Amino acid sequence: MSVTPPPPSLRNHPFMRALAERAVLFDGGMGTMLYQRGVFITQCFEQQNLLKPDLVRELHAAYVRSGAEVLETNTFGANRIKLARHGIEPDEMRAIIQAGVRLARDAGGQKIWVAGSVGPSGRRFGAPGDDGIDPARAHDLFLEHAGLLAEAGVDLLVLETFREMRELEAAVAAAREAAPHLPIVALLTPDAEGNTADGLDLEQVARRLEALAPAAGGFNDGAGPDGMFHLMRRMAKAAPGLTLAAQPFIGGVETIEDRTIHLATTEFTGVYARRMFREGVRVLGLCCGATPAHIKAMRNALSALQPGAQKSAGIQVVGPSEAEPVEQANRPVATRFARKVAAGEFVVSVEIDPPQGTDISKALESARKLRDSGRVDVINIADGPRALARINPSSMALILKRDFDMEAIIHYCCRDRNLLAMQADLLAANALGLHNILLITGDPPKMGDYPDATAVFDVDAIGLTRIVTRLNQGRDLAGNSIGEPTRFFQGVGANPGAQDINIEIERLQRKRDAGARYVMTQPVYNAEVFERFIERAAPLGLPILIGILPLRSLRNALFLHNNVPGMAIPAEVLARMEAAPEGADQRRAGWEIAREALRRALPYVQGTYIMPPFGSAEDALAVLEALD
């Protein structure tokens, strides 16, 4: 059927803008939670908005506390056909819907989007007889339902659990007529293969959904997280222009003593949230069987992939908006490293990770060898790399400065500290004369020894860069004067091998506009990939230090390729490592691969950032022979 397209002005809706930038997390099952709290399945769940408003409000609030950004109203079956089955008159329908919207708004406030939930008619679409509904009546039913939700003040509409595409198309047409100013998320419930009840296969479904031009479209229910992941992969290929939405039930599903039981751990849902995000799904949530604990697992997973996204709406950094590039304070640079970069000279940085224990002697011995070589300008000190507990990088930097007169670049990540702690740390580092800093998002706790540690992520690397720039201008986060401005020389990271180079370059531009002064890249093994990155990044005007990580062995190479986010080692490099005999020969092969990468990059970069395995000075100096 023909459906009126959404008005162009809808692109400026805050929900639409958010989807263009990141994934948005919806809540989980309301019916599941009501049942767990004593509302029997024979009762009308939607009527609980009037009978037990405190319970409905608290269930919404539990999802907010778990990290949901969108609350769906408890109005899924609040149409006159379904309500009539419970003896509820049409006059009460308006009160049920108004209460449903009000309770979600009370729980979420203005920082949470409220989505008006609209389910199917409850009858067979287009079928004759008492169990059928003709298209004209279905249109009127959906028009009334969506119109009452819009009147009550929802932020968007969710049309969900439709088993036939024809009925969903009718619902979208009616909803768009009732509320053309509201975004629509359109969700079908297929079988395990992605087929609908009206005989469409997944590829046909995807194309028809795409033609409806919803804010997002996809599936809810019908499959557990694993099954939904595979359906989304197919849908992404069939409808590349469709913003994908997925809300699986919590399964597998098993039948035990004639009872259907949904089985899944919270960790399981977090894993599949990450996988679906990487497949391009931008509306994520859960359906039947889900609880706030499952949503919390999804929030933690998404926070690691797009840090700061959910919390950033409530964080105000006083000063220019992100759309306005910030100006740097016009003061002399504070470090030798900064002066060399400013002068356009080639610089060499080598990373030495701080130890996990109390013995810092090995790291200091490597630093001494690098200093004595005369080839290294600055030591990089990572901040809890791979989410392991290590000595604080500022402490180690201060020891290097005191004992060896060596400058360090301290890494500072967003994972472990809230905004107050960040500000305190940065002011302390400046007071100690530690002015070189690399601002990064940080590896998620799930990677390390403390998977249950809280990932804070009040901001991401872009927001942190803006904060440091404000401190350099003499203002704190609230806009108060801090007296003498800080003197940080702030750099940022970039990944030349990012899956979506357009997003990576767009983020790099935002980092530059936020005040970044230089870029240090992730390790590069594919020269063509790096040159494509340089072609896009060079116009931004930031000095670039190429990341070089010499491989120690084939086993080391495979570990990096399979376990470290952002690392991709080409098959030909792995083949070269495998061809070399184990031991010293593989190590020398790793040096030569690294030297080749550095030599080829020299025309395009202003420095190198070497990350030797185990902080080995010997490995770093072997790579630097490429500069001879």
C-alpha positions in Angstrom: 0.0 0.0 0.0 1.1 3.6 -0.5 2.2 5.4 2.7 2.8 9.1 2.9 6.5 9.8 3.5 7.6 11.6 6.7 8.0 15.4 6.4 11.6 16.6 5.8 11.4 18.7 9.0 11.4 15.4 11.0 15.1 15.0 10.4 15.6 17.8 13.0 13.8 15.9 15.7 16.2 15.2 18.7 15.6 11.5 18.4 16.4 11.5 14.7 19.6 13.5 15.3 20.6 11.0 18.0 20.1 8.0 15.7 22.3 9.7 13.1 25.1 9.8 15.6 24.9 6.6 17.7 22.8 3.7 19.0 19.9 4.5 21.3 18.9 2.0 24.0 15.2 1.3 24.7 13.8 -0.4 27.8 12.8 -4.1 28.2 9.6 -6.0 28.8 6.8 -4.3 30.8 4.5 -7.4 30.7 7.2 -9.6 32.1 7.8 -7.3 35.0 4.1 -6.8 35.8 3.6 -10.6 35.8 6.6 -10.9 38.2 5.0 -8.4 40.5 1.7 -10.3 40.7 -0.4 -9.0 37.8 -1.9 -12.2 36.3 -1.9 -12.7 32.5 -5.7 -12.9 32.6 -5.8 -9.2 33.7 -5.5 -6.2 31.4 -1.9 -5.0 31.7 -2.7 -1.6 30.3 -5.4 -1.0 32.9 -2.7 -1.2 35.6 -1.9 2.4 34.6 -5.1 3.3 36.5 -5.3 0.5 39.0 -1.6 0.3 40.1 0.1 3.5 38.9 2.9 3.4 41.5 3.9 -0.1 40.3 4.0 0.9 36.6 5.9 4.1 37.5 8.5 2.1 39.5 9.0 -0.4 36.7 9.7 2.4 34.3 12.1 4.0 36.9 14.0 0.7 37.2 14.7 0.7 33.5 15.9 4.3 33.7 18.3 3.4 36.5 19.6 0.6 34.3 20.5 3.0 31.5 17.5 3.0 29.2 17.2 6.2 27.1 13.7 5.4 25.8 10.7 4.2 27.9 7.8 2.6 26.0 4.4 3.4 27.5 2.3 0.6 28.9 -0.2 1.1 26.1 0.7 -1.8 23.7 -2.9 -3.2 23.8 -4.7 0.0 24.5 -7.0 -0.1 21.5 -10.7 -0.4 21.7 -10.8 -4.0 20.3 -8.3 -5.4 22.8 -9.6 -3.4 25.8 -13.2 -4.6 25.0 -12.0 -8.2 25.7 -11.5 -7.1 29.3 -14.9 -5.3 29.5 -13.2 -1.9 29.3 -15.4 0.7 27.6 -13.9 3.1 24.9 -14.4 6.1 27.3 -11.7 4.6 29.6 -9.3 4.1 26.8 -8.3 7.8 26.8 -7.6 7.7 30.5 -5.5 4.6 30.2 -3.4 6.1 27.5 -3.0 9.4 29.2 -2.0 7.7 32.4 0.5 5.5 30.6 2.3 8.5 29.1 2.3 10.4 32.3 3.7 7.5 34.3 6.6 7.0 31.9 7.3 10.8 31.9 7.2 10.9 35.7 9.8 8.1 35.8 12.1 9.4 33.2 11.8 13.2 33.4 12.9 15.3 30.5 16.2 13.4 29.8 14.4 10.3 28.7 12.3 9.9 25.5 8.8 8.5 26.0 7.7 6.3 23.1 4.0 5.6 22.6 3.6 1.8 22.2 1.1 0.7 19.6 0.5 -3.1 19.1 -1.5 -4.8 16.3 -5.2 -4.8 16.2 -5.7 -8.2 17.7 -7.6 -9.5 14.7 -6.6 -11.1 11.4 -5.9 -8.2 9.0 -8.1 -8.3 5.9 -9.8 -11.5 6.9 -13.6 -11.9 6.9 -15.7 -12.8 9.9 -15.6 -11.8 13.6 -11.9 -12.7 14.0 -10.9 -10.4 11.0 -10.6 -6.7 10.5 -10.9 -4.9 7.2 -8.2 -2.3 6.2 -10.5 0.7 6.7 -11.4 -0.2 10.2 -7.8 -1.1 11.1 -6.8 2.4 9.8 -9.3 4.0 12.1 -8.2 1.9 15.0 -4.6 2.8 14.6 -5.4 6.4 13.9 -7.3 6.7 17.2 -4.5 4.9 19.2 -1.7 6.9 17.8 -3.6 10.1 18.0 -4.4 9.7 21.7 -0.7 9.0 22.4 0.4 12.1 20.5 -2.2 14.1 22.3 -0.8 12.9 25.6 2.7 14.1 24.7 4.8 11.2 23.6 8.2 11.9 21.9 7.9 9.2 19.3 5.7 6.2 18.4 6.7 2.5 18.4 4.6 0.2 16.3 5.6 -3.3 17.5 5.0 -7.0 17.4 3.2 -6.9 14.0 3.2 -10.3 12.4 2.0 -9.2 8.9 3.6 -6.5 6.8 0.2 -5.4 5.5 -1.0 -4.5 9.0 2.2 -2.7 9.9 1.9 -0.7 6.7 -1.6 0.3 7.6 -0.5 1.2 11.2 2.4 3.4 9.8 0.1 5.2 7.4 -2.4 5.9 10.2 0.2 6.9 12.7 1.8 9.3 10.2 -1.6 10.8 9.6 -2.3 11.2 13.3 1.1 12.6 14.3 3.3 13.6 11.3 5.6 15.4 13.7 6.6 12.2 15.5 9.3 9.7 14.5 8.1 6.2 14.1 9.9 2.9 14.9 8.3 0.1 13.0 8.8 -3.5 14.2 7.6 -6.8 12.9 7.7 -10.1 14.7 8.9 -12.8 12.2 9.5 -16.5 12.5 13.0 -17.8 13.1 14.0 -17.4 9.5 12.7 -13.8 9.2 9.5 -14.6 7.4 6.2 -12.9 8.2 2.8 -14.4 8.6 1.6 -12.9 5.3 4.2 -14.9 3.4 7.1 -12.4 2.9 10.7 -13.5 3.3 13.3 -11.4 5.1 14.6 -9.7 2.1 11.1 -8.7 1.0 10.4 -7.5 4.5 13.6 -5.4 4.5 12.8 -3.7 1.3 9.2 -2.9 2.3 10.3 -1.6 5.6 12.8 0.6 3.9 10.1 2.0 1.6 8.1 3.0 4.7 10.9 5.4 5.7 10.5 5.0 9.4 13.0 6.5 11.9 14.1 2.9 12.4 12.7 -0.5 11.4 13.3 -4.1 12.1 12.1 -6.9 14.4 11.0 -7.4 18.0 10.2 -10.7 19.7 10.3 -13.6 17.3 14.0 -14.5 18.1 16.4 -14.4 21.0 19.6 -12.4 20.9 21.5 -14.9 18.8 18.8 -15.4 16.3 18.1 -11.7 16.1 21.7 -10.9 15.5 21.7 -13.2 12.4 18.4 -11.7 11.2 19.9 -8.2 11.5 23.0 -9.2 9.5 20.8 -10.3 6.6 18.5 -7.2 6.9 21.5 -4.9 6.7 22.5 -6.3 3.4 19.0 -6.3 2.0 18.1 -2.8 3.0 21.3 -0.7 3.4 19.2 2.6 3.6 17.2 1.4 6.6 18.2 2.4 10.1 18.0 -1.0 11.9 16.0 -1.7 15.1 16.2 -4.9 17.1 14.4 -5.9 20.3 14.8 -9.7 20.8 13.1 -11.7 23.5 15.2 -13.2 26.2 15.8 -16.7 25.0 16.6 -19.5 24.1 13.2 -20.8 24.7 12.5 -24.1 26.3 9.2 -25.8 27.2 9.3 -27.2 30.7 6.2 -28.9 32.0 4.1 -27.2 29.3 5.4 -23.8 30.4 7.5 -21.6 28.0 10.6 -20.4 29.8 12.9 -17.7 28.4 16.6 -18.4 29.3 19.5 -16.0 28.9 22.1 -14.5 31.2 22.6 -10.8 31.4 26.1 -11.3 30.1 24.7 -13.0 27.0 22.6 -9.9 26.2 25.6 -7.6 26.6 27.6 -9.7 24.2 24.9 -9.5 21.6 24.3 -5.8 22.1 27.9 -5.3 21.1 27.6 -7.6 18.1 24.4 -6.0 16.8 25.8 -2.5 17.3 28.8 -3.5 15.1 26.3 -4.7 12.4 24.8 -1.2 12.3 21.8 -1.7 14.6 20.9 1.7 16.0 17.7 1.0 18.0 18.4 -1.6 20.6 16.2 -2.9 23.4 14.6 -6.1 24.6 11.2 -7.6 24.6 9.5 -10.5 26.4 11.4 -12.0 29.3 13.7 -9.0 29.7 14.3 -7.2 33.0 16.3 -4.1 34.0 19.3 -6.3 34.7 19.4 -7.3 31.1 19.1 -3.6 30.0 21.9 -2.7 32.3 24.2 -5.3 30.7 23.3 -3.8 27.3 24.0 -0.3 28.6 27.5 -1.3 29.8 28.2 -2.9 26.5 27.2 0.1 24.5 29.0 2.5 26.9 32.2 0.7 26.0 31.6 1.1 22.3 30.2 4.7 22.3 31.3 6.2 25.6 29.5 9.2 26.9 26.6 8.9 24.5 23.9 8.1 27.1 25.1 10.4 29.8 26.3 13.3 27.8 22.9 14.8 27.4 22.9 15.7 31.1 26.5 17.0 31.3 27.0 20.7 30.6 30.5 22.0 30.0 30.2 25.8 30.1 31.7 27.4 27.0 31.4 27.1 23.3 29.1 24.5 21.8 30.6 21.5 20.0 29.7 23.1 16.7 32.1 26.0 17.5 35.8 25.2 17.2 37.5 26.4 20.4 40.4 28.7 20.5 43.7 27.8 22.1 45.1 30.0 24.8 48.0 32.1 23.3 50.8 31.2 25.6 54.3 29.7 25.1 54.3 25.9 24.9 55.4 24.3 28.1 57.4 21.3 27.1 60.4 20.3 24.8 58.1 17.9 23.0 55.5 20.6 22.3 58.1 23.0 21.0 59.5 20.4 18.6 56.0 19.6 17.3 55.2 23.3 17.0 58.4 23.8 15.0 57.5 21.1 12.6 60.4 18.8 13.6 60.1 15.0 13.5 59.5 13.5 17.0 59.8 10.1 18.5 57.7 8.7 21.3 58.0 5.2 22.8 55.4 3.6 25.1 56.4 2.0 28.3 53.5 0.5 30.3 53.5 1.0 34.0 53.7 -2.3 35.9 50.8 -4.1 37.5 52.8 -4.5 40.7 55.0 -2.4 42.9 58.3 -3.1 41.1 59.0 -0.2 38.6 62.6 -1.0 38.0 62.2 -2.8 34.7 60.2 0.1 33.2 62.8 2.6 34.5 65.7 0.6 33.0 64.0 0.6 29.6 63.4 4.4 29.9 67.1 4.9 30.8 68.2 3.0 27.7 65.9 5.0 25.5 67.2 8.3 27.0 70.8 7.2 26.6 70.2 6.4 22.9 69.6 10.0 22.2 66.8 9.0 19.7 63.7 9.3 21.8 62.0 12.6 22.6 59.3 11.5 25.0 58.0 8.4 26.8 54.3 7.4 26.5 52.7 6.0 29.7 49.4 4.3 29.2 46.5 4.6 31.6 45.4 1.1 32.6 45.8 -0.5 29.2 43.6 -3.5 28.5 41.6 -2.5 31.6 44.3 -3.8 34.0 45.1 -2.2 37.4 48.6 -0.6 37.0 50.6 2.1 38.6 49.2 5.5 37.9 50.8 7.1 34.8 51.2 10.5 36.4 53.2 8.9 39.2 55.5 7.1 36.8 55.9 10.3 34.7 57.0 12.2 37.8 59.6 9.6 38.6 61.0 9.8 35.0 61.1 13.5 35.2 62.9 13.5 38.6 65.4 10.6 38.0 66.1 10.9 34.3 65.0 14.4 33.2 62.8 12.7 30.7 59.5 14.1 29.4 56.5 11.8 29.3 53.1 11.9 27.7 50.6 10.7 30.2 47.5 8.9 28.8 44.3 9.9 30.4 41.1 7.9 29.8 37.4 8.5 30.5 36.7 5.0 31.8 37.5 5.3 35.5 36.6 8.8 36.7 33.6 11.0 36.9 33.8 14.7 35.9 34.9 15.8 39.4 37.7 13.3 39.6 38.9 14.2 36.0 39.1 17.9 36.9 41.0 17.1 40.1 43.5 14.9 38.3 44.1 17.3 35.5 44.7 20.2 37.8 47.1 18.1 39.9 49.0 17.0 36.7 49.4 20.6 35.7 50.7 21.6 39.1 53.3 18.8 38.9 54.5 20.0 35.6 53.1 17.1 33.6 51.8 19.0 30.6 52.0 16.4 27.7 48.8 14.5 27.7 47.0 12.0 25.4 43.2 12.0 25.8 41.5 8.7 25.1 38.3 6.9 25.8 39.8 3.8 27.4 39.4 0.1 27.1 36.2 -1.3 28.7 36.5 -3.1 32.0 35.2 -6.4 30.4 38.6 -6.7 28.8 40.6 -7.0 32.0 40.7 -8.7 35.4 37.8 -6.7 36.8 34.9 -7.3 34.3 32.3 -6.1 36.9 34.0 -2.8 37.6 31.9 0.2 36.8 32.7 1.9 33.5 32.0 5.6 34.2 32.4 7.2 30.8 30.8 10.6 31.8 32.3 11.9 28.5 34.2 10.4 25.6 37.6 11.5 24.2 35.9 14.4 22.4 34.3 15.7 25.5 37.5 15.2 27.5 39.4 17.2 24.9 37.0 20.1 25.2 37.3 20.0 29.0 41.1 20.2 28.9 40.9 23.0 26.4 38.6 24.9 28.8 41.2 24.4 31.6 43.9 25.8 29.2 41.6 28.9 28.9 41.5 29.3 32.6 37.9 28.0 33.3 36.6 24.9 35.0 33.6 22.9 33.9 31.2 25.3 35.5 32.8 28.3 33.9 34.5 29.4 37.0 38.0 30.9 36.9 40.8 28.6 38.0 43.3 31.4 38.2 46.4 30.7 36.1 45.3 28.6 33.1 46.7 25.1 32.7 49.4 24.5 30.1 48.5 21.1 28.6 49.7 20.0 25.2 46.8 17.7 24.4 46.8 15.0 21.8 44.2 12.4 20.7 44.1 9.0 19.2 42.9 7.8 15.8 42.5 4.4 14.2 43.5 4.3 10.5 42.0 0.8 10.2 38.6 1.7 11.6 35.7 -0.3 10.1 34.0 2.9 9.1 36.6 5.4 8.1 34.0 8.1 7.6 33.0 8.0 11.2 36.6 7.9 12.3 37.5 11.0 10.3 34.3 12.8 11.5 35.3 12.1 15.1 38.9 13.2 14.5 37.6 16.5 13.1 35.4 16.9 16.2 38.5 16.3 18.4 40.4 18.9 16.4 37.6 21.4 16.9 37.5 20.6 20.6 41.2 21.6 20.9 43.4 18.7 20.0 47.0 19.6 19.1 48.4 16.4 17.6 47.3 12.8 16.7 48.8 9.5 17.7 47.5 6.6 15.6 46.8 3.0 16.5 49.4 0.5 15.1 49.5 0.3 11.4 50.5 -2.8 9.4 48.7 -2.1 6.1 50.4 0.8 4.2 47.5 1.3 1.8 45.1 1.6 4.6 47.3 4.2 6.3 47.7 6.2 3.1 43.9 6.3 2.6 43.6 7.5 6.2 46.2 10.2 5.6 44.5 11.4 2.5 41.4 12.0 4.6 43.1 13.2 7.8 45.8 15.5 6.4 43.4 18.4 5.5 42.5 18.7 9.2 46.0 20.2 9.8 47.0 18.1 12.9 50.5 16.8 13.3 50.3 13.0 13.0 52.5 10.4 14.8 52.2 7.0 13.2 51.7 4.1 15.6 54.2 1.3 15.2 54.0 -1.9 17.2 56.8 -4.4 16.3 55.6 -8.0 16.5 57.5 -10.2 18.9 56.3 -13.6 17.5 53.5 -15.2 15.5 51.8 -16.0 18.8 52.0 -12.3 19.8 50.6 -11.3 16.4 47.7 -13.6 16.7 46.9 -12.4 20.2 46.8 -8.8 19.1 44.7 -9.6 16.0 42.1 -11.6 17.9 42.0 -9.9 21.3 42.8 -6.2 21.1 40.0 -3.8 20.0 41.0 -1.8 16.9 43.9 -4.1 15.9 43.8 -5.8 12.5 46.9 -7.5 11.2 46.8 -8.4 7.5 47.1 -12.0 6.4 50.3 -11.3 4.5 51.9 -10.0 7.7 50.8 -13.0 9.6 52.2 -15.2 6.8 55.6 -13.5 7.1 55.7 -14.1 10.8 54.7 -17.7 10.4 57.4 -18.2 7.7 60.2 -17.2 10.0 61.5 -19.8 12.5 60.3 -19.3 16.0 62.4 -17.3 18.5 64.9 -14.6 17.4 64.1 -14.9 13.7 60.4 -14.1 14.3 61.4 -11.2 16.4 63.7 -9.9 13.7 60.9 -10.4 11.2 58.7 -8.3 13.4 61.4 -5.5 13.4 61.7 -5.5 9.7 57.9 -5.3 9.2 57.8 -2.4 11.6 60.7 -0.6 9.9 59.0 -1.0 6.5 55.8 0.5 7.8 57.7 3.5 9.3 59.8 4.2 6.2 56.7 4.2 3.9 54.9 6.6 6.3 57.7 9.1 6.7 56.6 11.4 3.8 53.2 11.8 5.5 53.9 12.1 9.3 55.6 14.3 11.7 56.7 11.6 14.1 56.3 8.1 15.3 54.7 6.5 18.3 56.4 3.1 19.0 54.7 0.6 21.2 57.3 -2.2 21.8 56.1 -5.4 23.3 56.8 -5.6 27.1 58.3 -2.1 27.0 61.4 -3.4 25.4 63.9 -0.7 24.6 65.8 -3.1 22.3 62.7 -3.6 20.1 62.0 0.2 20.0 65.6 1.1 19.0 65.6 -1.7 16.4 62.6 -0.1 14.7 64.2 3.4 14.9 67.0 2.1 12.6 64.5 2.9 9.8 65.3 6.6 10.4 69.1 6.1 9.6 
